[in-house]
Structure formats: C-alpha cells, structure tokens
C-alpha cells in the first residue's frame, strides 16, 4: 500500500491522525512514493532502483563474494561516479579503472582485483548473487539446468506464475496461485533488465560435465588454512576442472561441513557446526571433515 493513501484515509484504517502524519510518503533519497505492508510494518521505497537499495544489494554481493574494503561510503561514491543503476555493474569494473574520484588508485586496484577473481558463476549463482528480493533463495530451484538467461526466461515468461510454482515445489491449490510464486515471478520480471545487462560481464560456467557439491567451511578449517577464503580458493585450484563447489547455507542439503575440530583438534563449536551435528544426530549423514581430510577424500574420489 502507498503511504500517501494511508495518510489521506487514515480514519478508514483505524489509525490516529498523529500516527499517519509521522509516516513519510516519499523516499528522502530518490523522491519515489513510499510503501508499507498491510500490517503497517516494513516501510520502504517503491523504486526498485533507489540508490539506497542499490547500495545494500552491492553490500550483499560483496559479503557473498568475500570482497573487502568496499564499504557503504565507497559504494555510494561508486554509484555517483558511474551513475550506477544496477548493482551487477560492479562486475564491469576492470583493472586500471577507479572506483570513484574519491578513492585512490591503490585502493581501487585492490577492490577491482577481488571482484575480477569472483566473476565465474553458474547461471543460478549469477541470479542469486544479484540479491533480487524473494528470488535469492529461489534462484537454484528455478535456474538449475539452464546455461543461458535467454532460455530460462523464455520458459519463465511462457509458463508464468504456474511455472515458478512448479519449480519451487509448491502444490497447486485449485484455481489459486501461491503468493510466494507470484512475488518471485513479479520480481524476476522487474529485475530482468539488470540480469541481462550484466550477463556479459561475468563468466557463466557450464555445469553439464561437472559434479556439484554443496559445501560450507567453518571459520576454523584446519589444515593450516587461516581463512575459509584460502580453503575455498585451494579446492577450486585442485578440483575446479571437475567439480563445482556451491558455497552453501547450512541446511539438510549440505554435502560437507569443513571444521578444524573434526579430527579431535580443539576448535570452536559454532552455531553452524552445532546445527549440522544436530542434523546428524537425527539421522542425516552430512560428513564433517577438516580441510586436510576433505582434500584427501576428494583426491581419492575423483
């Protein structure tokens, strides 16, 4: 609902005039109308390309990719310098470019080098990394098996909400359609242009001849790896020609958890480790290994 409508008709919503007057009806950043949910929570800008939203989505991309030194203020200067309207435009940055006129060449080089190391994705990972509302958690279900956005969107547009509902495994309920499926479909259409615009700036990996493994590395991996990033880089170097490692969330679909304490070495039992141990105590069989154990296991398996 638009806040403007609530302010004009506050009495029909059972709201005091003082409360309605306090609600901002335009976004202070981009000037677009603001919206609020039917239960009067979640006030937000209606503009999908509001600079504030772009900043948050770029921050999410950097967090997912482990890109450092690209904080909120630096991102804001990047948006202004290049007139950025699409968070995926960070993948268009090339060595030698500046992040902005407020960022030194040295810092720009460090940030861009990290970005260029993280430009290879499966198609579903590319859609996921875009951090599209409602789509991020559904990207793998919808886009797995596709190698191009064109083919995926052809099926999405032909099948509509019913196609999304089927991909998400949501049972049909008579004539009605899932609210979640409708929201996912609408957002896929809203941000379609973003995905197509920057597809050429990344490398889409062909997974047809690769094994996929869902893996999560705890902060303590063992095997001499000081950072989980170093472990991920090493397994990609060793096995990346045959295996695609999905850096997954901790859930029951996880294939491996990497943790320094798996061999009895003293290590912090994090919430993620505890969660997997809990899954296994209830009948799951998710292997928990140190980094060394996993690398040896993969060498013997492949």
C-alpha positions in Angstrom: 0.0 0.0 0.0 1.2 3.5 -0.8 1.7 5.6 2.4 0.1 8.5 0.7 -3.2 6.6 0.5 -3.0 5.8 4.2 -2.3 9.4 5.1 -5.3 10.5 3.2 -7.6 7.8 4.5 -6.2 7.2 8.0 -9.6 7.0 9.6 -10.7 4.1 7.5 -7.6 2.2 8.6 -8.4 2.9 12.3 -5.3 5.0 12.7 -4.8 8.2 14.7 -4.1 11.2 12.6 -0.9 11.8 14.6 0.5 8.4 13.5 -0.4 8.9 9.9 1.3 12.3 9.8 4.5 10.8 11.0 4.8 8.4 8.1 7.0 9.7 5.2 5.1 9.4 1.9 8.2 9.9 -0.3 11.6 8.5 -0.2 14.2 11.1 1.0 16.8 9.6 -1.3 15.1 9.3 -4.7 11.7 11.0 -4.2 9.7 7.9 -5.1 6.4 7.1 -3.2 6.9 5.0 -0.1 5.0 1.8 0.5 4.1 -0.1 3.7 2.7 -3.6 4.3 -1.0 -4.2 5.1 0.0 -4.8 8.7 1.7 -1.4 8.8 5.3 -2.7 9.0 8.2 -2.8 6.5 8.1 0.8 5.3 10.1 1.0 2.1 10.7 3.0 -1.1 8.7 1.8 -4.1 11.5 2.4 -6.5 13.4 -0.9 -7.2 16.4 1.2 -8.3 16.5 3.6 -5.4 20.2 4.3 -4.7 19.8 3.2 -1.1 18.6 -0.2 -2.4 21.5 -0.5 -4.9 24.0 0.2 -2.1 22.5 -2.5 0.1 22.5 -5.0 -2.8 26.1 -4.3 -3.6 27.0 -4.7 0.0 25.3 -8.1 -0.1 27.2 -9.1 -3.3 30.5 -8.1 -1.6 29.6 -10.1 1.5 28.7 -13.2 -0.6 31.9 -13.0 -2.6 34.2 -12.0 0.3 35.1 -8.7 -1.3 36.8 -6.4 1.3 37.3 -2.6 1.6 34.2 -1.8 -0.4 32.1 -0.3 2.3 28.9 1.8 2.2 30.6 5.2 1.7 32.8 3.8 -1.0 29.9 2.2 -2.8 27.9 5.4 -2.6 30.8 7.3 -4.3 30.9 4.5 -6.9 27.2 4.9 -7.7 27.6 8.7 -8.1 30.8 8.5 -10.2 29.5 6.0 -12.8 25.7 6.8 -12.5 25.1 3.2 -11.4 21.5 1.9 -11.5 22.3 -1.9 -11.4 24.3 -3.5 -8.6 25.7 -6.1 -11.0 27.6 -3.2 -12.7 30.4 -3.8 -10.2 31.4 -6.7 -12.5 32.0 -4.3 -15.3 35.0 -2.8 -13.4 38.3 -3.6 -15.0 42.0 -3.3 -13.8 43.2 0.3 -14.2 39.8 1.9 -13.5 39.0 4.0 -10.5 36.1 3.1 -8.1 35.4 6.9 -8.0 37.3 10.2 -7.9 37.2 9.9 -4.1 39.0 6.5 -4.0 42.8 6.2 -4.6 44.2 4.2 -7.4 45.8 1.8 -4.9 42.5 1.1 -3.1 40.6 0.8 -6.4 43.1 -1.7 -7.7 42.7 -3.9 -4.6 38.9 -3.8 -4.8 38.7 -4.5 -8.5 41.3 -7.3 -8.3 39.0 -9.0 -5.8 35.9 -8.5 -8.0 37.7 -9.9 -11.0 38.6 -13.1 -9.0 34.9 -13.7 -8.3 33.3 -13.4 -11.8 32.7 -17.0 -12.6 29.2 -18.3 -11.7 26.8 -21.0 -12.7 23.6 -19.3 -14.0 21.7 -19.9 -10.8 24.5 -18.4 -8.8 24.6 -15.4 -11.0 20.9 -14.8 -10.4 21.3 -15.5 -6.7 24.3 -13.1 -6.3 22.1 -10.3 -7.8 20.3 -10.3 -4.5 16.8 -9.8 -6.0 14.1 -9.7 -3.3 12.4 -13.1 -2.9 14.5 -14.5 -5.8 17.8 -15.0 -3.9 16.6 -18.1 -2.0 14.7 -19.5 -5.1 17.4 -19.0 -7.7 18.8 -22.5 -7.6 15.3 -24.2 -7.8 14.3 -22.0 -10.8 17.6 -21.7 -12.8 19.4 -25.0 -12.3 19.8 -26.9 -15.5 19.9 -23.7 -17.7 23.0 -22.4 -19.3 21.6 -19.1 -20.6 19.3 -16.4 -19.3 17.5 -16.3 -22.6 16.4 -20.0 -22.4 15.4 -19.6 -18.7 13.4 -16.5 -19.2 11.7 -18.0 -22.3 10.3 -20.8 -20.1 9.5 -18.4 -17.2 7.6 -16.0 -19.4 5.7 -18.8 -21.3 4.8 -20.6 -18.1 4.2 -17.6 -15.9 3.4 -18.0 -12.2 2.4 -21.7 -12.7 5.9 -22.4 -13.9 7.5 -20.7 -10.9 5.1 -22.5 -8.6 6.1 -25.9 -10.1 9.8 -25.1 -9.9 9.5 -24.1 -6.2 7.6 -27.4 -5.5 4.5 -25.6 -4.3 1.4 -27.7 -4.7 -1.4 -26.1 -6.7 -4.5 -25.2 -4.7 -7.4 -25.4 -7.0 -7.6 -22.2 -9.1 -5.5 -20.1 -6.7 -1.8 -19.4 -7.1 0.9 -19.2 -4.4 1.5 -15.7 -3.2 5.2 -16.5 -2.9 5.3 -17.7 -6.5 3.6 -14.6 -7.7 6.0 -12.4 -5.8 9.0 -14.3 -7.2 7.6 -14.0 -10.8 6.9 -10.3 -10.4 10.4 -9.6 -9.1 12.0 -11.7 -11.9 10.2 -9.5 -14.4 11.1 -6.3 -12.5 14.8 -7.1 -12.4 15.1 -8.9 -15.7 16.9 -6.0 -17.4 19.5 -6.0 -14.6 20.4 -9.6 -15.2 20.6 -9.4 -19.0 22.5 -6.1 -18.9 25.5 -7.5 -17.0 25.4 -11.1 -18.1 28.4 -10.4 -20.5 30.5 -9.0 -17.6 30.7 -12.4 -15.9 31.6 -15.9 -16.9 28.7 -18.4 -16.8 30.0 -21.8 -16.0 28.8 -24.8 -17.9 27.9 -27.4 -15.3 26.8 -30.1 -17.6 30.0 -32.1 -17.2 30.8 -31.2 -13.6 29.9 -32.7 -10.2 28.2 -30.2 -7.9 29.0 -30.2 -4.2 27.3 -28.1 -1.5 30.0 -27.2 1.0 30.3 -24.9 4.0 33.6 -24.1 5.7 33.6 -23.0 9.3 35.8 -20.1 10.4 38.3 -22.7 11.6 39.0 -25.1 8.7 42.2 -26.8 9.9 45.0 -27.9 7.6 46.9 -24.7 8.0 44.3 -22.6 6.3 44.0 -19.3 8.2 40.8 -18.1 6.4 38.0 -20.0 4.8 38.6 -18.0 1.7 42.0 -19.6 1.4 40.5 -23.1 1.6 37.8 -22.3 -1.0 40.5 -21.0 -3.3 42.6 -24.1 -2.8 39.9 -26.6 -3.6 38.9 -24.6 -6.6 42.5 -24.8 -7.8 42.8 -28.5 -7.2 39.4 -29.8 -8.3 37.7 -26.9 -10.2 38.0 -28.6 -13.6 35.8 -31.5 -12.4 33.8 -30.1 -9.5 31.7 -27.0 -9.0 31.6 -26.1 -5.3 28.4 -24.4 -4.2 29.3 -22.4 -1.0 26.0 -23.3 0.5 23.9 -22.4 3.5 23.9 -24.9 6.4 20.8 -27.0 5.8 20.0 -30.6 5.2 21.0 -30.4 1.6 24.6 -29.7 2.6 27.1 -32.3 1.3 30.1 -31.5 3.5 30.9 -29.3 6.5 34.6 -28.4 6.9 35.7 -27.8 10.5 39.0 -28.0 12.3 37.6 -29.9 15.2 36.5 -32.9 13.0 39.7 -34.8 13.9 39.6 -34.0 17.6 41.6 -30.9 17.4 40.3 -28.2 19.9 38.1 -25.8 17.9 35.2 -23.6 18.5 31.8 -25.3 18.1 30.0 -22.6 16.2 26.2 -22.4 15.7 26.7 -23.8 12.1 28.8 -26.8 13.4 26.2 -27.4 16.2 23.4 -27.3 13.6 25.0 -30.0 11.4 25.8 -32.1 14.4 22.1 -31.8 15.3 21.0 -32.9 11.9 23.3 -35.9 12.0 22.0 -36.9 15.5 18.6 -37.1 13.9 19.6 -39.4 11.0 21.2 -37.2 8.5 24.7 -38.2 7.3 26.5 -34.9 6.5 30.2 -35.6 6.6 32.2 -33.3 8.9 35.8 -33.1 7.9 38.9 -31.0 8.4 40.3 -29.2 5.3 43.0 -31.8 5.0 40.6 -34.7 5.3 38.4 -33.2 2.6 41.2 -32.6 0.2 42.4 -36.2 0.7 38.9 -37.5 0.3 38.4 -35.6 -3.0 41.8 -36.8 -4.4 40.7 -40.4 -3.6 37.2 -39.9 -5.0 38.0 -38.2 -8.4 
